Amino acid sequence: MPRPVCCDAGGLLIFRNRIARDTPLGNTPAHVSDLGGLHEDDPRHPLARALAGAVLVHRETTLHLPGRSPRAVLVDARPLTGADGELADGTTLFAPAAP
């Protein structure tokens, strides 16, 4: 089951899945720049990459969270634009990678 994380155009997190809420940030207001835990060729969180215009489709990466075993996940991320073409927000979906 995909697990979404969404932010507004300014990077303020507006929705976090259960796993994201279980991090040290919890449910406190946070900015996408506060997110971490994903390690791949680009150290930015996929949501930050989406705000910068990147579109990620089924990118496999490893999720590292404090107190948990590393976990392989597939990531889809993209910027979302309004009818005027302006950046409205960004969204990321995480799904467990096939074993």
Backbone torsions as a table, in degrees:
resi	resn	phi	psi	omega
1	MET	NA	124.9	178.7
2	PRO	-63.5	146.1	-179.5
3	ARG	-122.8	108.2	-175.1
4	PRO	-82.5	152.0	168.2
5	VAL	-135.1	128.5	-176.6
6	CYS	-131.1	151.3	176.5
7	CYS	-139.0	163.5	175.5
8	ASP	-83.4	179.4	-175.8
9	ALA	-63.1	-23.1	178.4
10	GLY	-87.4	-2.8	178.0
11	GLY	94.8	0.6	178.0
12	LEU	-74.5	128.0	-179.3
13	LEU	-68.2	128.4	-179.6
14	ILE	-113.2	-14.6	175.5
15	PHE	-153.7	132.7	176.1
16	ARG	-130.6	138.5	176.7
17	ASN	-72.8	173.4	-176.7
18	ARG	-58.0	-41.8	-179.0
19	ILE	-64.0	-43.0	178.9
20	ALA	-65.5	-34.9	178.6
21	ARG	-70.3	-22.6	-179.9
22	ASP	-82.8	-0.3	178.1
23	THR	-80.0	172.4	179.3
24	PRO	-56.4	-23.1	178.6
25	LEU	-72.1	-26.8	-179.4
26	GLY	55.6	-136.9	-179.8
27	ASN	-98.2	8.0	-179.6
28	THR	-66.5	150.4	175.9
29	PRO	-57.1	137.3	-177.7
30	ALA	-146.8	163.2	178.4
31	HIS	-108.9	152.2	-179.3
32	VAL	-57.2	-27.8	178.9
33	SER	-69.1	-15.5	177.5
34	ASP	-81.2	-13.4	-176.8
35	LEU	-80.0	147.4	176.8
36	GLY	-153.9	-159.8	175.1
37	GLY	94.7	-11.4	178.1
38	LEU	-105.9	129.8	-175.5
39	HIS	-121.8	120.7	175.6
40	GLU	-159.0	-156.2	-176.2
41	ASP	-67.0	-20.7	179.9
42	ASP	-122.5	119.8	-174.9
43	PRO	-71.2	-12.1	178.9
44	ARG	-71.3	146.5	174.3
45	HIS	-61.7	145.3	179.7
46	PRO	-55.0	-30.6	178.2
47	LEU	-66.9	-39.2	175.6
48	ALA	-65.1	-37.3	177.8
49	ARG	-65.8	-38.6	177.8
50	ALA	-63.5	-41.7	178.0
51	LEU	-62.9	-26.1	178.3
52	ALA	-86.9	3.2	175.8
53	GLY	104.9	-2.9	-178.3
54	ALA	-74.4	146.5	172.3
55	VAL	-120.0	118.2	179.4
56	LEU	-110.7	130.4	-179.5
57	VAL	-125.7	116.5	177.3
58	HIS	49.2	47.6	176.2
59	ARG	-83.8	123.9	177.8
60	GLU	-85.7	133.5	178.5
61	THR	-148.0	176.3	-179.6
62	THR	-115.3	129.9	179.0
63	LEU	-93.7	123.8	178.5
64	HIS	-117.5	111.1	177.4
65	LEU	-120.2	143.8	-179.7
66	PRO	-55.9	133.1	177.1
67	GLY	78.1	6.7	-179.7
68	ARG	-128.3	154.8	175.7
69	SER	-71.2	145.9	174.9
70	PRO	-55.8	145.9	-175.2
71	ARG	-137.4	129.1	177.0
72	ALA	-76.3	131.5	178.8
73	VAL	-135.5	155.0	170.6
74	LEU	-99.9	137.6	-176.6
75	VAL	-121.0	132.8	168.0
76	ASP	-121.1	129.0	179.8
77	ALA	-144.7	145.1	178.6
78	ARG	-161.3	153.0	172.3
79	PRO	-76.7	147.4	175.5
80	LEU	-111.9	131.3	-177.7
81	THR	-114.9	153.4	176.6
82	GLY	-82.2	-178.5	-179.9
83	ALA	-60.0	-27.2	-179.8
84	ASP	-84.6	0.2	179.2
85	GLY	85.9	-4.1	178.7
86	GLU	-78.4	148.0	177.9
87	LEU	-60.3	124.1	178.6
88	ALA	-100.8	-45.8	176.9
89	ASP	-170.1	-175.1	178.8
90	GLY	-130.1	152.2	179.3
91	THR	-139.9	147.4	177.9
92	THR	-134.6	137.8	173.6
93	LEU	-116.4	132.9	176.6
94	PHE	-114.6	136.8	174.7
95	ALA	-138.4	145.2	177.7
96	PRO	-58.0	138.3	176.6
97	ALA	-77.5	153.0	178.6
98	ALA	-60.9	139.7	-179.5
99	PRO	-65.0	NA	NA
